[in-house]
Amino acid sequence: MDLKSKTMPWNYVETFGKQIFNPNPGQAHLCQWPLKLKLISSVSPYFHKAHLILSADCAAYSYESFHSKLLNKRVLLIGCPELDGAGFTDKLLEIFQSNEILSIVVVRMDAPCCVKLADAVVEAVRKSKNNIPIQITTIFAEGEIVV
């Protein structure tokens, strides 16, 4: 897909959510709202040339340094293929085909249900035919992290 020839509605932020970056110490490093994959428009302006982080719903709660070590200056998506149901991979594919995504970090738990999270990203990137670098980070329930 030729992204340069596609007209993107970057001027309609109010339609697609809020772009909010607060660089103040002690504040969340969120770049946008909403965060839930199911609620985000695939053509939201904050996806333009973005570095994404897709986190399992439970991962941020298990890793104390999630904001400072992983999230900083990345567009956060949260979800769970197990709980969110059908369409998870398709939504990611829409985002990857409609935007120039520079990279994606997948943050998953060391749990069988989280295998689907990484699989969904890999499948969506493959189907999009875009060369998006993927990093998979695993967090254990005890708070240990493996990158």
C-alpha positions, 0 to 999 in steps of 0.5 A, a space after each residue: 500500500 502506498 501511504 504517501 498517496 493516501 489522504 489521512 485525516 490528521 487534522 481531525 484529532 477530536 474524531 480519533 481520540 486525544 493526543 497527550 504527551 506530558 513530559 513532566 517527571 512523575 507523570 504517566 508517559 501516555 501519548 494518547 487516549 484511548 489505550 484499548 485496541 478495540 476503542 482506537 481508530 486505526 487512522 488516529 493521528 498519533 499513529 503517523 510515524 509512531 513507535 508502538 508498544 502493545 501490552 497485554 492488559 495485565 503486563 503493566 501491573 506486573 512490572 513496576 518500571 513499565 512507564 519509565 523503562 518501556 513506555 517512554 515516547 511510544 504509543 501505547 495499545 493495550 489488549 488481550 486476544 483471549 478476552 477481546 475476542 475475534 478481530 484482534 489481528 484484523 485491527 492490528 492489520 488495519 493500523 499497520 496498513 493505514 499508517 507508517 509504523 516505525 517499530 513495535 514492542 510487544 509486552 506479554 506475560 509469561 502465560 499461555 494466553 499471552 502467546 496469542 498476543 505476540 502471534 497476532 502482531 507477527 501475523 498482522 505485520 506479515 499480512 501488511 507486507 510492511 517491514 516493521 521491526 518487532 521486539 517481544 518482551 516477556 514479564 513474569 508474574 514476579 516482576 522479572 523481565 526478559 527482553 
